[in-house]
Amino acid sequence: MKINIKNNTIELKGKVINNLDKFVLGLVEILNRHVKYVIVSGYVVIFFGRARATEDIDVLIEKKNMRKFFEEVCRKGYWLVNTNNIDDALDILNKGNAEKIR
């Protein structure tokens, strides 16, 4: 696999897109419509070709437009670890406490 980085874009030549990548690409389409974000943690390692025991996607997002993002994610059948209730999610963000609801 060959990696090219240019103008804030990472291009991987020879990478085979797997189901996890397809999942993330679908999520990114929604993210791009609503919020600024960054994908962090394990998936970044997986994306660049390393194997990991878990395949969860950790995303840091801004609070702005969170309600619209959350509504679309839930409508499209994604599952969120902390909560599937928008008011609880906003409360978690406002208090800065991701451990509140499990």
Stockholm file with secondary structure:
# STOCKHOLM 1.0

chainA/1-102         MKINIKNNTIELKGKVINNLDKFVLGLVEILNRHVKYVIVSGYVVIFFGRARATEDIDVLIEKKNMRKFFEEVCRKGYWLVNTNNIDDALDILNKGNAEKIR
#=GR chainA/1-102 SS CEEEEETTEEEEETCCCCHHHHHHHHHHHHHHHHCCEEEETHHHHHHTTCCCSCCCCEEEECSTTHHHHHHHHHHTTCCCSSCSCHHHHHHHHHHTCTTSCC
#=GC SS_cons         CEEEEETTEEEEETCCCCHHHHHHHHHHHHHHHHCCEEEETHHHHHHTTCCCSCCCCEEEECSTTHHHHHHHHHHTTCCCSSCSCHHHHHHHHHHTCTTSCC
//
